[in-house]
């Protein structure tokens, strides 16, 4: 045996189900599929299909896509038959679907007729995997910035698959179980968000507890603490979905080179900041870190007055009711701005301090549960990606 043969790596995945042996077969895609180009010239078919990531090829009407077209225009659509595959290369995400019905689809799709007995589930997972998408980027790197791939290039790519259809199906079934668990986890998070929304409305709008109607100006005050000493603090931004985040996470290439940080505002724990141009989409947050941070001078910064719980107030300020008020009180032309003078005029119902704390604690408990379930979802996705890298070649 030659030295080359001794060091040749077998064409098998790193992780494999018991009972399956032998190397996987490597094919050029044009050996697995042929391209069909049959057009609907006689307008024989009028069922328009679209590729769905979860259900394969489905009738476009079922996706809620309302596209009007003349009957004559479908003569240029491609005919899709049961057992054929459809791929959308322009999306550059390996979009891949199987058709179990006859119909027509947009000319933008490529229709593939298989030459071998293949598991759609296996192929879909492979062609949607990061490993395969990365191989597409290698093919197109420096040509079209990795944004698209031609049909001819795709057909020249190599695909390794198990010789056994049963092994293909076993891999597909296993990954499908993970997808189902991910889907369940998404539903858990969606349900918790709905619970948070309904609980927020109930707790913040109740009039069954002692309280009073106050303006935001009566319970908050503006702070304008500039970084006059040019101390280096962490630089943060306020987002509508994650609250305060390091600016590096929002703008990866952002560097404070040559900037006069003396103009930036300093925010301390328990203080609130909002973007006057984006508060109407929820860009307002409470700063919870121990160490002070810097934010842009464009933000409006406030703090609560004595007798007000800042954790309760941020729940009020992020509520759907207040976001609707922001649009009513904002000023401007093409873009609306809500600066503190108008912000301070908005009225809210304020319960006693102890009740404020109870409401804040209840809502924060739900938020903590949502964040916990989101972290579980991230772990599921990471676990699937790790398995994909080991189950495929």
C-alpha positions in Angstrom: 0.0 0.0 0.0 1.4 3.4 -0.9 1.9 6.2 1.6 -0.9 8.1 -0.1 -3.3 5.2 0.3 -2.3 4.8 4.0 -3.3 8.4 4.8 -6.4 8.7 2.7 -9.3 9.5 4.9 -12.3 7.2 4.5 -15.4 8.9 3.0 -17.4 8.4 6.2 -18.9 10.9 8.7 -17.4 11.4 12.2 -20.7 10.3 13.8 -22.7 7.4 12.5 -25.7 5.2 13.6 -24.8 1.7 14.6 -25.4 -1.0 12.0 -24.2 1.0 9.0 -20.8 0.3 7.4 -19.0 1.2 4.3 -18.0 4.5 2.7 -20.5 7.0 1.5 -20.7 7.6 -2.2 -19.5 10.9 -3.5 -21.4 12.3 -6.5 -21.2 15.4 -8.6 -24.7 16.9 -8.4 -25.2 16.5 -12.1 -24.9 12.7 -11.5 -27.7 12.9 -9.0 -30.1 15.2 -10.8 -31.0 16.4 -14.2 -32.5 19.8 -14.9 -36.0 19.9 -16.3 -37.0 22.9 -18.3 -40.6 22.1 -19.3 -42.6 25.2 -19.6 -46.4 25.6 -19.2 -46.7 26.7 -22.8 -50.2 25.3 -23.4 -51.3 26.7 -20.0 -52.4 23.2 -19.1 -51.6 23.8 -15.4 -52.8 26.7 -13.3 -51.8 25.6 -9.7 -48.9 27.9 -8.7 -46.5 26.4 -6.2 -43.9 28.0 -4.0 -41.1 26.6 -1.9 -41.8 26.3 1.8 -39.0 25.6 4.2 -41.1 23.4 6.4 -43.6 21.7 4.0 -41.8 21.5 0.7 -43.7 22.7 -2.4 -47.1 24.1 -1.4 -49.8 26.1 -3.3 -48.8 29.7 -3.2 -52.3 30.7 -2.1 -51.8 28.8 1.1 -48.9 31.1 2.0 -51.0 34.2 2.0 -49.1 35.6 -1.0 -51.5 37.7 -3.0 -49.8 38.1 -6.4 -52.0 39.0 -9.3 -51.0 37.8 -12.8 -52.6 37.4 -16.2 -53.5 33.9 -17.3 -51.2 34.3 -20.3 -48.2 35.0 -18.1 -48.2 31.4 -16.6 -47.1 30.0 -20.0 -43.6 30.9 -19.0 -43.8 29.2 -15.7 -42.0 25.9 -15.1 -43.8 22.6 -14.7 -43.1 20.7 -11.4 -44.1 17.1 -11.2 -44.4 14.7 -8.1 -41.0 13.4 -7.0 -39.0 16.4 -8.3 -37.0 18.8 -6.3 -37.0 22.6 -6.5 -34.1 24.8 -5.5 -33.9 28.6 -5.4 -30.2 29.5 -6.0 -30.7 33.3 -5.9 -31.5 33.2 -2.2 -28.1 31.6 -1.6 -29.4 29.8 1.4 -29.5 26.4 -0.2 -33.3 26.7 -0.3 -34.5 23.2 -1.3 -38.0 21.7 -1.5 -39.7 18.5 -2.6 -42.9 18.4 -4.6 -45.5 15.7 -4.1 -48.0 17.3 -6.5 -48.1 18.6 -10.1 -48.2 22.3 -10.7 -46.2 25.3 -11.9 -43.7 27.6 -10.3 -41.8 30.8 -11.0 -39.0 30.7 -13.7 -36.7 31.8 -10.9 -36.7 28.2 -9.5 -34.5 25.4 -10.8 -36.4 22.1 -11.2 -34.3 18.9 -10.5 -35.3 15.4 -11.5 -33.5 12.7 -9.3 -31.6 9.8 -10.9 -31.3 7.9 -7.7 -33.6 6.8 -4.8 -32.9 9.7 -2.4 -34.3 10.8 1.0 -35.7 14.3 0.7 -35.3 14.9 4.4 -31.6 13.9 4.2 -31.0 16.1 1.1 -32.9 19.1 2.6 -30.8 19.0 5.8 -27.6 18.7 3.8 -28.4 21.5 1.3 -29.6 23.8 4.1 -26.7 23.0 6.4 -24.0 25.6 7.1 -21.4 23.2 5.8 -23.0 23.2 2.3 -23.7 26.9 2.3 -20.1 27.6 3.2 -19.1 25.4 0.2 -21.3 27.7 -2.0 -19.5 30.7 -0.7 -16.1 29.2 -1.6 -17.3 28.6 -5.1 -18.5 32.2 -5.5 -15.9 34.0 -3.4 -14.4 37.0 -5.2 -16.7 36.5 -8.1 -20.0 37.8 -6.8 -19.2 38.3 -3.1 -20.8 34.9 -2.4 -24.3 36.2 -2.9 -25.5 33.8 -5.6 -24.5 30.8 -7.6 -25.3 29.7 -11.1 -27.1 26.5 -11.9 -24.0 25.2 -13.8 -21.8 25.9 -10.7 -24.3 24.1 -8.4 -24.5 21.1 -10.6 -20.7 20.7 -10.5 -20.6 20.7 -6.7 -19.9 17.4 -4.9 -22.3 15.7 -2.5 -21.6 12.7 -0.3 -24.5 10.5 0.6 -24.9 7.1 2.2 -25.4 4.2 -0.2 -28.2 2.9 2.0 -31.5 4.8 1.6 -32.4 3.5 5.1 -29.4 5.3 6.6 -30.4 8.5 4.8 -33.8 8.2 6.3 -32.5 7.5 9.8 -30.4 10.6 9.7 -33.3 12.6 8.4 -35.7 11.3 11.1 -33.2 12.0 13.9 -32.7 15.6 12.7 -36.5 16.0 12.3 -36.9 15.1 16.0 -34.6 18.0 16.9 -36.5 20.3 14.5 -39.7 19.3 16.3 -38.2 20.1 19.7 -37.0 23.5 18.4 -40.5 24.2 17.1 -42.0 23.3 20.5 -39.4 25.6 22.2 -40.4 28.4 19.9 -44.0 27.9 20.9 -43.1 27.9 24.6 -41.4 31.3 24.1 -44.3 32.7 22.0 -46.8 31.6 24.7 -44.7 33.2 27.5 -44.5 36.5 25.5 -48.3 36.4 25.2 -48.6 35.8 28.9 -46.2 38.7 29.6 -48.3 41.0 27.3 -51.6 40.1 28.9 -50.3 40.3 32.4 -48.7 43.7 31.7 -52.0 45.1 30.5 -53.9 43.7 33.5 -51.4 44.8 36.2 -50.7 48.3 34.7 -54.3 49.2 33.8 -56.1 48.0 36.9 -57.9 50.7 39.0 -58.8 48.3 41.8 -55.8 49.4 43.9 -55.0 52.7 45.5 -53.2 55.1 43.2 -53.4 58.4 41.3 -53.1 59.8 37.8 -49.8 61.6 37.3 -47.8 63.0 34.5 -44.4 61.5 33.6 -42.9 64.9 34.4 -44.2 64.6 38.0 -42.4 61.3 38.6 -39.2 61.7 36.6 -36.5 64.3 36.0 -34.0 64.8 33.2 -30.4 64.2 33.8 -27.6 65.6 31.7 -24.4 64.2 33.1 -21.6 64.7 30.6 -18.3 62.9 30.6 -16.4 66.1 31.2 -13.4 64.3 32.6 -13.2 62.1 29.5 -13.1 59.0 31.6 -13.2 55.7 29.5 -16.4 54.0 30.3 -18.0 51.1 28.3 -19.9 52.5 25.3 -23.6 51.4 25.1 -26.6 51.8 22.8 -30.3 51.4 23.5 -32.2 48.9 21.4 -35.9 48.2 21.1 -35.6 44.4 21.7 -32.6 44.0 24.0 -32.4 47.2 25.9 -28.9 48.5 26.8 -26.3 46.6 24.9 -22.5 47.3 24.3 -22.2 49.4 21.2 -19.7 46.8 19.7 -22.6 44.3 19.5 -24.7 46.7 17.5 -21.9 48.1 15.3 -19.2 45.5 15.0 -16.6 47.8 13.4 -17.4 50.8 15.5 -14.3 52.3 17.2 -14.0 55.5 19.2 -10.9 56.7 17.4 -10.3 60.4 17.7 -13.8 61.0 19.2 -14.3 63.6 21.9 -15.9 61.4 24.6 -16.4 64.4 26.7 -19.7 65.0 24.8 -21.1 61.6 25.7 -23.6 61.2 28.5 -22.9 59.0 31.6 -25.6 56.6 32.7 -25.6 54.9 36.1 -27.5 51.9 37.5 -31.3 52.6 37.8 -31.4 55.3 35.2 -33.4 55.3 32.0 -32.5 56.4 28.5 -34.5 56.6 25.3 -33.9 57.5 21.7 -36.3 60.4 20.9 -36.5 59.3 17.2 -37.2 55.6 18.0 -39.0 55.6 21.3 -42.2 54.9 19.3 -40.8 51.4 18.5 -39.7 50.7 22.1 -36.2 52.1 22.1 -36.2 52.9 25.8 -34.5 50.9 28.6 -33.4 50.8 32.2 -29.7 50.5 32.9 -29.0 47.6 35.3 -25.2 47.2 35.4 -23.1 48.2 38.4 -20.5 50.1 36.4 -21.5 53.3 34.7 -21.5 53.5 30.9 -21.4 56.1 28.2 -24.1 56.7 25.6 -24.5 59.1 22.8 -25.5 62.7 23.5 -28.6 62.1 21.3 -30.3 60.1 24.0 -32.7 61.6 26.5 -31.7 60.4 30.0 -34.1 60.4 33.0 -34.3 59.1 36.5 -37.3 58.5 38.9 -38.2 60.9 41.7 -38.5 59.7 45.3 -41.5 57.3 45.8 -41.2 55.8 42.3 -39.9 52.3 41.6 -37.7 52.5 38.5 -38.4 48.8 37.6 -42.1 49.5 37.7 -41.7 52.6 35.6 -39.8 50.9 32.8 -42.5 48.3 32.5 -45.0 51.2 32.1 -42.8 53.0 29.6 -42.3 49.8 27.5 -46.0 48.9 27.5 -48.1 48.9 24.4 -50.3 51.7 25.8 -47.4 54.1 26.3 -45.8 53.3 22.9 -49.1 54.4 21.3 -49.0 57.6 23.3 -45.5 58.4 22.1 -46.8 58.8 18.6 -49.5 61.2 19.8 -47.1 63.4 21.7 -44.2 63.3 19.2 -43.4 66.2 16.9 -41.7 66.5 13.5 -42.1 66.0 9.8 -40.8 63.0 8.0 -39.4 61.7 11.3 -41.1 62.1 14.6 -39.2 63.0 17.7 -40.3 62.9 21.4 -38.2 65.1 23.5 -38.6 65.4 27.3 -41.0 68.5 27.3 -43.7 66.5 25.5 -42.7 63.2 27.1 -43.3 64.7 30.5 -46.9 65.6 29.6 -48.0 61.9 29.2 -50.3 60.7 32.0 -50.1 57.3 33.7 -51.8 55.6 36.7 -49.3 55.3 39.6 -50.1 52.9 42.4 -48.5 53.1 45.9 -44.8 52.3 46.0 -45.2 48.8 47.5 -47.7 47.9 44.8 -45.3 49.2 42.2 -42.6 46.8 43.5 -45.0 43.8 43.4 -46.0 44.6 39.8 -42.4 45.0 38.7 -41.4 41.7 40.5 -44.2 39.8 38.8 -43.4 41.0 35.3 -39.6 40.6 35.8 -40.2 36.9 36.9 -42.0 36.3 33.5 -39.2 38.1 31.7 -36.6 35.9 33.4 -38.5 32.8 32.3 -38.6 34.1 28.7 -34.8 34.7 28.8 -34.2 31.2 30.2 -36.3 29.6 27.5 -34.5 31.6 24.8 -31.2 30.4 26.1 -32.5 26.8 25.9 -33.5 27.5 22.3 -30.0 28.7 21.5 -28.5 25.5 22.9 -30.9 23.4 20.8 -29.7 25.3 17.6 -26.1 24.9 18.6 -26.6 21.2 19.3 -28.1 20.7 15.9 -25.3 22.6 14.1 -22.8 20.5 16.0 -24.6 17.3 14.9 -24.8 18.4 11.3 -21.1 18.9 11.2 -20.6 15.4 12.5 -23.3 13.5 10.6 -22.5 14.9 7.2 -19.3 14.7 5.2 
